[in-house]
């Protein structure tokens, strides 16, 4: 009898509506437990999470009742369900890769990132994802088979209004319960996961959209008074130079090697008795290397692009998206390439084996003042040379030499690696069979050690070339990891490998896993391993001072790590603070969770001095992030041009004819050319040695300039490949 009544109820439009709400709620709860780490601590929080999707689902699906035609009404309800499921699914994929939820700004700028995702996005899929779509598939089939009939009854306006009101009531109840558990949740939140935990994905998205619009409104009201406050604040980070290191690399070339997803724990780590990264280990301990043992990444949603932004500008990424994709095409920068051009007559270039539009780099680099950008169009088009996010690292380094040797010295170049990117896949032929990786239950962890080992070999080959060509004698090499490779959800499985226990693993350990390598190598540099806390925000001031260039007039949030007055503390983009004494998680000082950084033990009872120190750190961290956001979101640097700096004119850069530009300049300079190929009178590509199997028998081929580049066919080729992306921009 009950079963029959239930079936009859589902045959009504109201019953069909309730079925969709119930099914969506169940799959949302499944996703919350299976895919998200929401930190549900007590039964009350679990209850709130169960309620959180109901109100928004009722509100969305009730839209269908406002359409009088029955078939249209059913289609709209299914469409709302499909869209809501799509949003949930997108957040699941984003969370698997970034341990974070999608913001409105990320959605709006998705077209500037998606061209470079490749098969890495596919690798994030799991069989359990079918659960999210199975209910919709079954319901549609039942409708087509007429097992669920379309209710032809007319419902007028009272029923839809009642349902909408019910949705608003449930949503209000949800907010009330959330506020009772977490007071002022929406006013003081510092972590997106808190809003999702208490209010659900839908409400978070609406909240984020409103906050984003408010930010945009504030941006339109920018003024120079805000800039003056920021200038006053950042002047405090300007420290006296260390005479031992100031100008130690003056006039030298700078090569930055960007280690994709490379974490500090890999340094000196052995798996099955063998070092994962033997060459990087040797550099780390080299007597001519300044190495930093407690250097943390500080990226947000922009991940790799955030790391690049901090490296180049010493300002933070934005709080709710990628600065590169959201405002990189229009913002004014005071970035390393332009500073070095004006102060040291440097030529600049980026080498990266992915599409130029990924993270909007082809626009951002022009605004930063890069002379050249060698993206995937300048490298081999052979499919065997590519994996995941672009050209394999060994191939990319080998192929870059034909361009690097043509650059005028001194140069500032950046090499962005890709092979060590999730999902950490490698072709069988590229594996080192003398290195046996870990055998954990997590394939990503096992693969991570193999791709890191491959990257280490690529760095060794590149350094061998620098030494053979004598470039190393006049070069400072900077090596840094951009962000974590393995997410927090994988850390407990990883724990025994890094000497920790899975049973006692906690949020302090997760923070420690955010350390990444930072090394500065130069043959005449007095090296050491420094143990002070440092971060990516501090790289640019440090490098400028090593090059003998004062950062006094530039607007930068970082400090020179080599200054005798350096005060070691950093803030993550999510508000977590790390100092020499404390790790403060939650961004609220004593109200958050505080650990003693040396012992790793949580501090429960605070002394008066500890309260003062923690409050001071919290205030500095809050100001630093807020002022950086104010600067970037308002594009305030357009109002400030420091002495000795010339704002960038991006229209002067054309990345479709890099080779032609370099050759034309060499021809113009003639005997005054400082390019390596000009100095030696011949190419140095024959000095490069690699064991990359893809290049076996092809080294001569790939170290010569392809016709598609030398005769300008690249313009047509790149225009075609970027056509869809540029259409999305407009």
N, C-alpha and C positions, 0 to 999 in steps of 0.2 A: 504493500500500500504506500509506504513512504517513498520507495523507489519510483513508483508510478507518478506520485505527486511531484517528485523532484524532476522527472523527465518532462511532465506537463508544464512545470514552472519554467524550465529552460526553453520551451517552445514559445514562451512569451518574450516580448522585447525586453522587459524588465529582468526576466530570468536570464536572458542571454547577456545582458549588461552585467549582472551579478557574477555570471560565470567568468567573463573576461577579467573582472576585477579580482576575483579569487585566484585565477590562474596566474595573473601577473604578480600578485602578492606572493604567491608560493615560489615562483621562480626568482623573484627579487630576494627573498629570504635565503633561497639556495645559493644565489650569487654572493650574498653578504657573508655567508659562512665559508663558502668554497673558494671564492676568488679575492675577497677583500680582507685586509687585516684592520678591523675597526677598533680593536682594543676594548671589546665588550667586557666590562669588569664585574658586573653584578646582575641579578635577575631583572632589576628595574630597567637597566640599559638594554637588555635583551628584549624586554616588552616594548620599549619605545621604538626599537629598531623594527620589530614586527609590524607596528602600527604605521611607521613612517611612509611606506609606499601607498597606503590605502587612500588617504585623502586626495593626493594628487591624481591617482588613477581614476577615482570617482569623478573628479573635476574634468579631466581630459575626456574620459569616455562618455560623459553626459552630454558632450557637444553633439554627439550623434542624434540625441533625442530632439534637438532643435530643428531637425530636418523632417518635414512632414511625410515625404515619400518613404515608405518602409525600406525598400532596397537601398536607397541612398543613406538612410539612417544606419543600417547594418554596416554598409561599406565604410562610413565615416568612423564608426566605433572600431572596426578592424584596422583602419588606417591609423587611428590614434594609438591603438595597441601596438601596431607595427613600429611606429615612430618611437614610442616609449621604450619598446624592447631594443630598438636600434641604439638609442641613447645609452641604455644599460650595457649593451654589448660593447659599444665603443669605449665606455669607461673601464670595462673589464680588460680589454686589450691594452688600453693605456696604462692601467694599473700593473699589469703583468710586466710591462717593460719599464715603467717609470716609478712605480709604487706611489702613484698620485692620480687624482681625478681630473677630468677634462674641464678646462675653463671655457667661457664663452669666447675669449680672445683667441684661444687655441683653435676652437671650432672655426671662427671667422677666417683665421689665417692658415687653415689646414691645407689649402692649395699650394702654399709656399713650401710645405714640408713633404707632402705626399709624393712628389715625383721621385724622391730618392729613397723611398722606403724599401722598394724591391721585395724580395722574398722574405725579408726579416719579419714583416708583418704577418705573413702566412705562417711563419714558424711559431707565432704566438698562439695559434689556434689549438684548441684541445677538443677531444671527443666529447667532453662534458658540455661544451658550448651548444650542442644539439638540444639540450634541455631548454635553453632559452627560446628556441624557435619551434619546438615540437608541438606545443599547445596550439600555436597559430596554424601550423600545417594541418593538424588533426581537425580543428574547428572549421577551417575552410573546406576540407574534404567532406566533412559531415554536412555542411551547408550545400555543397554541390550535389551530394547524394540525397539531399532533402531529408536526412535523418534529423537535422535541425531545420525546422521550417521558419520562413520569414513571417513574423507576426504582422498581419495587415491592419491591425487595429490602429485607430488614430488616437494620439495621446495629448494633443493640444499643447499648451504652454505650462500647465500646472506641474505635470510630472517632471519635465526637464528642469524647471526651476527648483522643484523639491530635491532632485538629485544633486544639482549644483550646490544648493544650500547645505545638503548633507555632506558633500565633499569639503565645503568650506568649514563646516563644523568639526569634522574629523581632523582636518588640517590644523584648526585652531587648538583642538585638544592635544594634538601632537606637539605643537609649539609650546603649549602650557606645560606639558610633561617634561619636555626638553629643558625648558627654563628652570623648572624645579630641580632638575638634576644638574644642570650646568648653567647657572645664572649669567645673564648678559651674553649668551652664546653668540648671537649675531653681531654684537657690538664690540666684543673684545677677542674674537677668535683669531688664532694665529696658525691654525692647522685645518686644512680643508676636510680632513678625515673626521673631525669633530662634527662638522655640519652634516656630513653624509651619515654619520653614525646616528645622530639624533633626528634628522629631518628628511633624510633620503636623497637620492640622486636628483629627482625632479626639482625639489625645493632648493637644493644647492645650486642647480643650474639657473633657476630664476633669480635667486639671491645674487649669484655671481654676475648675471647679466645686468641687474640693477646697479650693483657696485661698479661694474665696468662703465656703465653710462654716466654714473656720478663722477667717475674719474675723468672720463672724456670731457664732461662739462667743466670740471676744474681745470683741465688742460687748456681749454679755450680761454680761461681767465688768468693765464700766466702773467706774471709781472716781475720786474727786476728786483723788487723788494725781497722776494723769495730767494733770488740768486745771491743777494748780499748775505742772507743768513747762512746759506750753504757755503759760500766762500769763507765766512768767518769760522764755520765749523771745521772745514777741511784744512784750514791753515794749521790747526792743532796737530794734524797728522804729519806735518812737515818737520822732519827731525834733522839734527846735525849729521853731516856725513862722517863716514869712517875713513880717515886719511889713508889707512892701509889698503882700502879697496876702491876708493873713489878714483875713477879714471884708469883703473887697472886694465880695462879692455878698450881704452879709447881708440877710436878709429877702426876697430876690428869688425869683420863681418859678424853678423848674428844669424845663427840657424836655430830656429825653434822647432823641436820635434814634439808633436802633439800625440801622446800615447792614448789611443781610444780605449775608454773603459778600463783603464789600468790602475789597480789599487796597490797601495804601499805594502800590503802583506805579502805580495809576490816577491819582493826583494829578499834575497837570501833564503827563500823557501825551497825546501827539497821535497820532491815526491818520489817515492820508491828509491831513495838514495841519490837522486840526481837533481841538480839545480834546475828550477823552472826557467830562470832568466840569468844564465851565467854571465853574459856580456854586460848586461845592465848592472849586475852585482859588482863586476869589476870596475865599472865607471863610478858606481856609488861610493866605493872605497878608495878610488884613485886619489893620489896626493895632489892632483890638480883640479879636483872637483869639490865644489861647495854643495853638500848634500843636506837635505832637510828631512829629519826623521819624523817630525810631527806637523807635516804640511797637509792641510785639509782642503778638499774641494768645497766650493760654496755655491753650487749651481742650484737653480730652481727648475721650473718646468722646461725652460729653454735648454737644459742639459748642455750638450756640446757647444751650442751657440752662446750660452751664458759664460762658459769657461773662456771662450775666445774673447768675449766682450770684456771680462775682467782682466784678462791678459793684456789686451790692447789699450784699454781705457782707464783701468783702475776704478770703474764704477760697477755696481751690482746689476745683475739682470733684474727685470721687473717681477713683481709678485704674482702676476696672473697670466703669464704667457711667455713667449720668447721676444725679447727686445728686438732681435734681428728681424723676425717676421712681422711684428706688429708695427714697428716704427723705424726700422733700419733703413728704409728707402728715403725717409724724409728728415731724420734727425741730424743734427750737427754733432760731430765727434772731435775730440782732441785725442787722437789715437797715435799709437807708436809709429806707424809708417810715415805720417805727416810730420810728427815731432822730429824724427830722425832725418827726414828729408831737409827740413828747415835748419836743423842744428848741426847735422853731420853730413849732409849731401848724400844720404843713403838712397839706393834703389831698392824697391820692395816687391815681393812676390809671394803668392800662396800656391802650393802644390797639393792637389786633392783629387782623388780618382773617382769622385761622384759627380752628379750633374751640378752645374753651376747654380741652379735655382734652389737647390736644397738648402733649407734655413735662410733662403733669400740672400745667399752669399754674393751673388753677382751684382746686387745693388749695394749691399752693406760695405763690401770691400772698396767700392768706388768712393763711398762717403768717408771711409777711413783713410783713403789716400794711397791704396795699394796700386803700384804701377801695373803689375801683371797678376792675372789669376789663371793658372793652368788647371782647368777642370778635366773631366773625363774625355772631352773632345780632343785633347792634346796627347792622349795616351792610346795605347793599343786598343783596337776594336775587336780583337779576338776574344770570343766568349770564354775560352779557357783561362784568360788572364783576369777574369772578374769573379767576385764572390760577394754575396750580401750587398753591402753598401758601396761597392765600386771596385776599382782596380786593387788587386792583391798588393800587399805592402812591398814585397820584394820586387815585384814588377814596377810598381810606382816609383820607388827609389831609383831603380836602374834606369828607367826611362826619363827621369827628371834631369839627369846629368847633362843631356844635350841642350837643355834650356838653361840650367844653372851656370854652366861654363860660359854662357853668352851674356850674363848679367854684369853690369858695371859694378865694380867694387868701390867702396864698401857696400854690401847689400844686407838687407834684413829679409829673411825668408822664413816661411812657416810650412812645414810638412805635416799634413793631417793624415794619420793612418786610419785604416778602416777594418782590417781583418779581425782585430780583437773586439768586434762589436757583436752584441747579441744577434742571433742565436749561437754565435761561436762555432759556426760550421766551417769545415775545411774539406777540400778535396783530398781523397786518399793519397794522391801522389805528392801532396805538400806536407804530409805528416813525417815527422822525424821518428823513425822506427827504433831508434836507440833511446828514445825518451818514452817511458811508459807512464801514462797519466793516472790520476786517481780512479778508484773504482767505487764511487759513492752511488747512492740510489738516484741522484740528480744528474741527468745527462748534461745539463748546462754547466754544472760545476766541473765535470770531467772534461768537457770540451774547452772550458775557459783556460785551463792550464795548457792545453795544446795550442790554442791560438796565441796565448801570451808567449809561449816558447817560440812560435813562428815569428812573432813580432820582434823578439829579442835577436833572432838570427838576422832579420832584415836590418836592424840597427847595427849589428856587427859588420855586415857587408858595406853599409853606407859609411861607417867610420873608417873602414879599411881603404875606401876610395879617398876620403878626405885626407888621409895620411899619405897615400901614394901620389896624389896630385899636389901635395904640399899646401892645400887650402887650409888645413887644420892649423898651420903656423900663424895664420892671421885671422882666426875665427874663434868666436865664443859660441859654444853649443848649449842651448837651453832645452832640457827635457822635462816634460811634466805630464801627469795623468789628468785627464779632463774631469772625470767623475767616476763613481762606482761602476763596476761591471756586473757584479752579483747583487741582487736586491736583498732587502732585509728578510724577506720570506725564505731565502736560501741560506741565510747565515747559520741557522741552527744545524743544518746538515754539514756545513763547512767547518763548524766549530772545532771538532777534533783535529782537523788538519792544521789549524792555526794555533793549536795548543790550548784550546778552551774546552769547556764542557757544555754539551747541548742542554743539560738539565739546569745549569745556572746562567745560561745566556740571557742577557737582559738588554734594555735600551742603551745602557752605557756602552756595551760591546758593539751595538749597532752604530753608535757615534764613532767609536774608534775605527770601525771599518770604512769610514768616510775619508780616511787618510789616503793620499795619493802621492806618487813620487814627485820631487822637484829637485833637479840637479843643474848646476851651472859648471860647465867644463871649459877650460882654456889652458893651453900648455904652460903659460906663465902665471897661472892663478895659484895662489896659496890655498889649497883645499882643506876642508875639515867637514865633519858631520855635526850639524847644529841640531839641538834638541828642543829649542824653543818652539812654542805653538806659532804657526804661520798659516797663511791662506792665499788663495789665488788673487785676492784683491791687492796683495802686496807685491806682486811680481813686477809690474811696470816701474814703480819708483826704484826698486832694487836694481833693475837692469839699466835704467837711465843713469844712476849714479856710478855703476861699474863702467859705463861708457863715458863718464866724465861730463854728463849733462844734468844740470840742476832741474829738479821738478818743482822748484819754489813757486813758479807762477801758474802752474797747471792745476786744474781742478781735479784732484784725485782723492779717493777715500782710503787708499792703502798707504803703508809706510815702508821705508827702506829697511829690509830685514837685517842689514849689516850695520845699521846705525847703533852706536853704543847706547843710545837712549831708546831703542826699540822696546815697546811694551807689548808683550806677547798675549794677544787675545784675538779671537775672530768670532764672527756671527754667521750662522748659516742663513740661507734665504728663508727658511721656515721659522727662524727666531731662536733656534738652539744656539747656545753660546759655549765656547771652549776657551778657557784661559789656562795659565800654568797651574792654577790651583783647583779650578772647578770645571765641571761639565753641567750646564744648566739646560734642561730639556723642558720645553713648554713656554719659554720666552717670558715668564712672569716671576723670575727670581724665586723667592721663598715659596710662592704659591705653586710653582712647578716642581719638578723633580730635580734635585741637585746631588751630584756625585763629587766625591773627592777624586780628582783626575789621576793622582799618583796611585792610590790604593784601589780605585774603582768601586769603593763602598759608598752607599747612599748616605747623605748627611740628613739626619732627622732633627736633632736638636742643635740649633744655630747659636753661636756666640754673637755678641753684639757686633764685634769686628767683622764676622762673616756676613751678617746681615747688611752692614754698610758696604762691604766689598761687592756683594752680589747685587745689591740695588744699584750701585754705581755702574757695574757691567751691563745690567739690564737697560739702564737709561742710555748708555753710550751705544749699545746695540740697536735700540729702537730708533735713536736719532740717525744713526748711520744708514739704516735701511730706508727710513722715511725721507731723508734728504736726498738719497740717491734716486728714489722713486720720483720725488718732486722734480729733480733735475732732468731725468730722462723722459718722464711722462709729459712734462711741459716743454721739452726741448729748450731748456733755458740756456744751453751753451751757445745758442744763436745770438745771445745778448752779451757774450763775454769772449773777447779775443785777447789772450795774454801777450805781453811784449815778446817779440821774436817768433810769433806763431802766425802763420798765414792760413786762414780757413780753406778747406778743401773745395775745389771746383770739380765735382764728379763728372761733369761733361767732358773733361779732358782725358778720361780713361776709356779705352776701348779694348775689351778682353777678347775680341774676335780676331785680332791681328797682333798678338803678342810677339810672335817670331819675327814678323816683318818690322815691327817697331825696334826690336833689339838689334837686328841686322842693319837697319837704316842708321841707328845711333852709332854702331860700331864703325860703319863706313864713314860717317861724318867725323867722328873723333880720330879715326885713322890711328896714328902712332900714339895718340893720347888715350886710347881705349884701355881701360883697366880690367876688362873682362878676362877671365882666365884663359880662354881660347886665344885671345889676342896676345897675351903675355907669353904664352908658350909657343905660339905660332902654329899650333895644330890642336886637334880635338883631344880631349882626355877620356872620351868614352871607352877607349880600349883598355883603360886602367880599371874599369869596374868589373868585379867578379861576383857572380851569384850562383847559387846552386838551385835556383828556382827551375823546376823541371819544365815549366811552360816556355822558358827561354833557351832551352837546350837546342843549339843549332840556329837560334834566331837572334842572338845577341847583337850581331852586326846590323841586322834588319831593324831592331827596335831602338838602336842608339843613333840612327840617322833620322833626319827630319822627314816625316811622311809628306808625300806630295799634297795631301789634303790640307796640310798646315802651311807648307812653304809656298804654294801657289794660290793661297787664299780661298780654296774651296771650303775651308772651315766656316767661313761666314755663312754660306748657304746651308751647310750641314747643321750648324748650331742654331740658325734661325728656325729650321724645321723642327729640331728637337725641343726648342723652347716655346714654340708657337702656342701650344695648349696652356703652358704655364703663364705666359704673358697675357693670354686672354683671360685667365682666372684673375690676374692682378687687376685688370681693368674693370 
